[in-house]
């Protein structure tokens, strides 16, 4: 985040009693001037800053010294900071990101920090990322983080009210994952003996899911560990695995049944529900004769259709549980 911090304090050493307009007359000292190092500057830092994530651009720093003893400094910062958010709810709900500014060496008895009156925080309307947007801000004072009053530092708190932009998550996460699961479901309509086609559907689904997860890591590097996204991506990967295991089992049933058909002649009588099985070699010994019953009570085609219904039913049940848990909890 890039921001400008404007500080104002009073120093009696710069007070001029002979000034005509002390509230408006001032001199400007820039960061490149030699007198810059002779001035006292507030040692304000961001508490929840990530180390080495902030730096000052000195040419933009300047101090205005008014003749009434007031000094103001405007300093540009580029900071990388962290927020304590609820990973179980994000990205389903809005969050509040607190930012604390605190003095490094002065206690509350030596210095006090207060927000400017009126609009203390001014931010751009374009202050948003692809998946979140700052809608409003709240300012307050904080304790300073010390256990005793003598060690407590002056502290100011800024709350960023962040609203989630669902469009990015829907396009990058939920639509691709749902489309992959539906593609796997459509693969059930391919005949069992089309091994290449069924395997390609599962392979394409698995590859697309991995590619989609990597794309999310690139586009949303700060949201990879969010629990709702982890649950969704994990479920879609499991559906890929289930579809592949189902095809292996059903195809094995199909091959076994085809081998059984080669060993036995099926004579289907016109009378309904009557099937007579005639062995190929009547002289074959009973111990070595091929079985007259099919190897499975249920045909592989019927098993495949049942799995197809259960596959989509599982996906629908998961969606009901998923959205009710993360949206309504």
C-alpha positions as CSV (number, residue, x, y, z in Angstrom):
1,X,0.0,0.0,0.0
2,X,1.3,3.5,-0.9
3,X,0.2,6.3,1.4
4,X,1.1,9.8,2.5
5,X,1.4,10.4,6.3
6,X,1.0,14.0,7.3
7,X,2.1,14.8,10.9
8,X,1.7,18.1,12.8
9,X,3.2,19.2,16.0
10,X,4.1,22.3,17.9
11,X,7.6,23.6,18.8
12,X,8.0,26.9,20.8
13,X,11.5,27.4,19.4
14,X,10.0,28.4,16.0
15,X,7.4,30.8,17.5
16,X,7.8,34.4,16.2
17,X,6.0,37.0,18.2
18,X,6.6,39.7,15.6
19,X,4.9,37.8,12.8
20,X,2.1,39.6,10.9
21,X,0.3,36.4,9.9
22,X,1.8,33.5,11.9
23,X,-0.9,31.0,10.9
24,X,-0.2,31.3,7.2
25,X,3.4,32.4,6.9
26,X,5.8,29.4,6.8
27,X,9.1,28.3,5.4
28,X,9.7,24.9,3.7
29,X,12.6,22.5,4.5
30,X,13.1,19.6,2.1
31,X,14.6,16.3,2.8
32,X,17.6,17.1,0.6
33,X,18.4,20.3,2.6
34,X,21.3,20.4,5.0
35,X,19.1,21.7,7.8
36,X,16.9,18.6,7.6
37,X,19.0,16.6,10.1
38,X,18.8,19.4,12.7
39,X,15.0,19.2,13.0
40,X,13.2,17.0,15.5
41,X,10.9,14.5,13.8
42,X,8.2,12.2,15.3
43,X,9.3,8.6,15.4
44,X,6.0,7.1,14.2
45,X,6.0,3.6,12.7
46,X,3.4,1.0,11.6
47,X,3.0,-1.7,14.3
48,X,1.7,-4.4,12.0
49,X,4.2,-3.7,9.2
50,X,5.9,-6.7,7.7
51,X,9.7,-6.3,8.2
52,X,11.5,-4.6,5.4
53,X,8.2,-3.8,3.8
54,X,8.4,0.0,4.2
55,X,10.7,2.6,2.8
56,X,10.8,6.4,2.6
57,X,11.2,8.3,-0.6
58,X,13.3,11.2,0.7
59,X,12.8,13.7,-2.3
60,X,9.1,13.8,-1.5
61,X,9.6,14.6,2.2
62,X,9.3,18.2,3.3
63,X,8.5,20.1,6.5
64,X,6.6,23.4,6.7
65,X,7.6,25.5,9.7
66,X,4.9,28.1,10.5
67,X,5.7,31.3,12.4
68,X,3.2,30.3,15.2
69,X,5.5,27.3,16.1
70,X,3.5,24.6,14.2
71,X,5.4,22.2,12.0
72,X,3.9,19.8,9.5
73,X,5.6,17.0,7.6
74,X,4.3,15.1,4.6
75,X,6.0,11.8,4.0
76,X,5.4,9.1,1.4
77,X,5.5,5.5,2.4
78,X,5.2,2.2,0.6
79,X,4.2,-0.5,3.2
80,X,3.4,-4.1,3.2
81,X,1.4,-5.0,6.3
82,X,-0.7,-7.9,7.6
83,X,-4.2,-8.1,9.2
84,X,-5.8,-10.5,11.6
85,X,-8.7,-11.9,9.6
86,X,-11.0,-14.9,10.0
87,X,-9.8,-17.4,7.4
88,X,-12.9,-19.5,7.9
89,X,-15.1,-16.8,6.6
90,X,-13.1,-15.0,4.0
91,X,-13.8,-14.6,1.1
92,X,-17.5,-15.0,2.0
93,X,-17.8,-12.0,4.4
94,X,-16.4,-8.5,4.7
95,X,-13.5,-7.9,7.1
96,X,-12.0,-5.2,9.1
97,X,-8.2,-4.7,8.8
98,X,-6.8,-2.7,11.7
99,X,-3.6,-0.7,11.2
100,X,-1.8,0.8,14.2
101,X,0.7,3.7,14.3
102,X,2.8,4.1,17.4
103,X,5.7,6.0,18.7
104,X,9.0,4.1,19.0
105,X,10.7,5.8,21.9
106,X,8.3,8.1,23.6
107,X,5.7,7.2,26.3
108,X,2.2,8.6,26.7
109,X,3.6,10.9,29.4
110,X,6.1,12.4,27.0
111,X,4.0,12.6,23.8
112,X,0.4,12.2,22.7
113,X,-1.0,11.3,19.4
114,X,-4.4,12.4,18.1
115,X,-6.1,12.3,14.8
116,X,-6.7,15.5,12.8
117,X,-10.2,16.9,13.2
118,X,-12.6,16.4,10.3
119,X,-11.5,14.0,7.6
120,X,-8.4,12.5,9.0
121,X,-8.2,9.8,6.3
122,X,-8.5,10.5,2.7
123,X,-8.2,7.5,0.2
124,X,-8.8,7.0,-3.5
125,X,-12.0,5.6,-4.9
126,X,-9.7,3.1,-6.7
127,X,-8.3,1.8,-3.4
128,X,-9.1,-1.9,-4.2
129,X,-7.5,-5.0,-5.5
130,X,-9.0,-7.7,-7.8
131,X,-10.7,-9.5,-4.9
132,X,-11.3,-6.8,-2.2
133,X,-12.2,-3.1,-1.9
134,X,-11.9,-0.6,1.0
135,X,-15.4,0.9,1.5
136,X,-14.8,3.0,4.6
137,X,-12.4,3.8,7.4
138,X,-12.7,4.3,11.2
139,X,-10.1,6.1,13.4
140,X,-9.5,5.7,17.1
141,X,-6.8,5.6,19.8
142,X,-5.2,2.4,21.0
143,X,-3.4,1.3,24.2
144,X,0.1,1.1,22.9
145,X,0.7,-2.5,23.7
146,X,2.6,-2.1,27.0
147,X,1.7,-3.7,30.3
148,X,2.5,-0.7,32.5
149,X,1.5,2.9,32.1
150,X,5.1,4.1,32.3
151,X,6.0,2.0,29.3
152,X,2.9,2.6,27.2
153,X,3.5,4.2,23.9
154,X,1.1,6.7,22.2
155,X,-0.8,4.8,19.6
156,X,-3.4,5.5,16.9
157,X,-5.6,2.9,15.2
158,X,-7.0,2.9,11.6
159,X,-9.6,0.4,10.7
160,X,-10.0,-0.4,7.0
161,X,-13.5,-1.8,6.3
162,X,-12.8,-4.2,3.4
163,X,-15.6,-5.5,1.2
164,X,-15.0,-8.6,-0.8
165,X,-15.3,-8.4,-4.6
166,X,-16.9,-11.8,-5.5
167,X,-16.4,-11.4,-9.2
168,X,-12.8,-12.4,-9.0
169,X,-13.4,-15.4,-6.9
170,X,-16.3,-16.6,-9.1
171,X,-14.4,-16.3,-12.3
172,X,-11.1,-17.6,-11.1
173,X,-12.2,-20.4,-8.6
174,X,-15.8,-21.4,-8.6
175,X,-16.8,-21.4,-12.2
176,X,-13.7,-23.4,-13.4
177,X,-14.1,-25.9,-10.6
178,X,-17.8,-26.4,-11.2
179,X,-17.3,-26.7,-15.0
180,X,-14.6,-29.4,-14.4
181,X,-17.0,-31.4,-12.2
182,X,-19.8,-31.1,-14.8
183,X,-17.4,-32.2,-17.5
184,X,-16.5,-35.3,-15.5
185,X,-20.2,-36.0,-15.0
186,X,-20.8,-35.8,-18.8
187,X,-18.0,-38.4,-19.2
188,X,-20.3,-41.0,-17.8
189,X,-22.3,-40.9,-21.0
190,X,-19.3,-42.3,-22.9
191,X,-19.5,-46.1,-23.4
192,X,-17.4,-48.3,-21.1
193,X,-15.3,-49.8,-23.9
194,X,-14.1,-46.3,-24.9
195,X,-11.2,-46.4,-22.6
196,X,-9.2,-43.7,-24.3
197,X,-12.1,-41.2,-24.2
198,X,-13.0,-41.8,-20.6
199,X,-9.4,-41.6,-19.4
200,X,-8.9,-38.4,-21.4
201,X,-11.9,-36.8,-19.8
202,X,-10.5,-37.5,-16.3
203,X,-7.0,-36.5,-17.3
204,X,-8.2,-33.2,-18.8
205,X,-10.2,-32.6,-15.7
206,X,-7.3,-33.3,-13.3
207,X,-4.9,-31.1,-15.4
208,X,-7.4,-28.3,-15.7
209,X,-8.0,-28.4,-11.9
210,X,-4.2,-28.2,-11.1
211,X,-3.9,-25.4,-13.7
212,X,-6.8,-23.5,-12.1
213,X,-5.3,-23.9,-8.6
214,X,-1.9,-22.6,-9.8
215,X,-3.6,-19.7,-11.5
216,X,-5.3,-18.8,-8.2
217,X,-2.0,-18.8,-6.5
218,X,-0.6,-16.3,-9.1
219,X,-3.7,-14.0,-9.2
220,X,-4.5,-14.2,-5.5
221,X,-1.2,-14.9,-3.7
222,X,-2.6,-13.6,-0.4
223,X,-5.7,-15.8,-0.5
224,X,-4.2,-19.2,-1.2
225,X,-4.7,-20.4,2.5
226,X,-8.3,-19.2,2.8
227,X,-10.3,-22.1,4.1
228,X,-13.3,-21.8,1.7
229,X,-11.1,-21.9,-1.3
230,X,-9.1,-24.8,0.1
231,X,-12.3,-26.8,0.7
232,X,-13.7,-26.1,-2.8
233,X,-10.5,-27.0,-4.6
234,X,-9.9,-30.1,-2.5
235,X,-13.4,-31.3,-3.2
236,X,-13.1,-30.8,-7.0
237,X,-9.8,-32.7,-6.9
238,X,-11.5,-35.5,-5.0
239,X,-14.3,-35.6,-7.6
240,X,-11.6,-36.1,-10.2
241,X,-10.2,-39.0,-8.3
242,X,-13.6,-40.6,-7.6
243,X,-14.5,-40.4,-11.3
244,X,-11.2,-42.2,-12.2
245,X,-11.6,-44.9,-9.6
246,X,-15.2,-45.5,-10.7
247,X,-14.2,-46.0,-14.3
248,X,-11.5,-48.5,-13.3
249,X,-13.9,-50.5,-11.2
250,X,-16.7,-50.5,-13.8
251,X,-14.4,-51.1,-16.7
252,X,-13.0,-54.1,-14.8
253,X,-16.6,-55.4,-14.4
254,X,-17.1,-54.9,-18.1
255,X,-14.0,-56.8,-19.1
256,X,-14.9,-59.6,-16.7
257,X,-18.4,-59.9,-18.1
258,X,-17.2,-59.9,-21.6
259,X,-14.8,-62.8,-20.8
260,X,-17.7,-64.6,-19.2
261,X,-19.8,-64.1,-22.4
262,X,-17.1,-65.7,-24.5
263,X,-17.1,-68.8,-22.3
264,X,-20.8,-69.1,-22.2
265,X,-23.6,-68.9,-24.8
266,X,-26.5,-66.8,-23.8
267,X,-29.7,-67.9,-25.4
268,X,-32.3,-65.3,-24.6
269,X,-35.8,-66.7,-24.8
270,X,-38.6,-64.6,-26.1
271,X,-40.4,-65.1,-22.8
272,X,-39.7,-62.0,-20.5
273,X,-37.2,-62.4,-17.6
274,X,-36.1,-65.9,-18.8
275,X,-32.5,-66.4,-19.9
276,X,-31.1,-69.9,-20.6
277,X,-27.3,-70.4,-20.4
278,X,-25.9,-73.2,-22.5
279,X,-22.3,-74.3,-22.0
280,X,-20.1,-74.5,-25.0
281,X,-18.8,-78.0,-24.2
282,X,-21.4,-80.3,-22.7
283,X,-18.9,-82.9,-22.0
284,X,-16.9,-80.7,-19.8
285,X,-16.5,-81.9,-16.3
286,X,-18.6,-80.1,-13.6
287,X,-15.6,-79.1,-11.7
288,X,-14.0,-77.4,-14.7
289,X,-17.2,-76.2,-16.5
290,X,-17.6,-72.5,-16.8
291,X,-20.1,-70.9,-14.4
292,X,-23.6,-70.4,-15.6
293,X,-24.2,-67.3,-13.5
294,X,-22.8,-63.9,-14.5
295,X,-19.8,-62.8,-12.4
296,X,-21.8,-59.9,-11.0
297,X,-25.4,-59.6,-10.1
298,X,-25.5,-56.1,-11.5
299,X,-24.4,-55.2,-15.0
300,X,-21.5,-52.7,-15.5
301,X,-23.8,-50.5,-17.5
302,X,-26.3,-50.3,-14.7
303,X,-23.5,-49.7,-12.2
304,X,-22.1,-46.9,-14.4
305,X,-25.6,-45.2,-14.5
306,X,-26.0,-45.5,-10.7
307,X,-22.5,-43.9,-10.2
308,X,-23.4,-41.2,-12.6
309,X,-26.5,-40.3,-10.6
310,X,-24.6,-40.5,-7.3
311,X,-21.8,-38.4,-8.7
312,X,-24.0,-35.4,-9.5
313,X,-26.1,-36.0,-6.3
314,X,-22.9,-35.7,-4.3
315,X,-21.9,-32.5,-6.0
316,X,-25.3,-31.0,-5.4
317,X,-25.3,-32.0,-1.7
318,X,-21.8,-30.6,-1.3
319,X,-22.9,-27.2,-2.8
320,X,-25.8,-27.0,-0.4
321,X,-23.6,-27.8,2.6
322,X,-20.7,-25.6,1.4
323,X,-22.7,-22.4,0.7
324,X,-24.8,-22.8,3.8
325,X,-21.7,-23.3,6.0
326,X,-19.6,-20.4,4.7
327,X,-22.3,-18.0,3.8
328,X,-24.8,-18.4,6.6
329,X,-22.6,-19.5,9.5
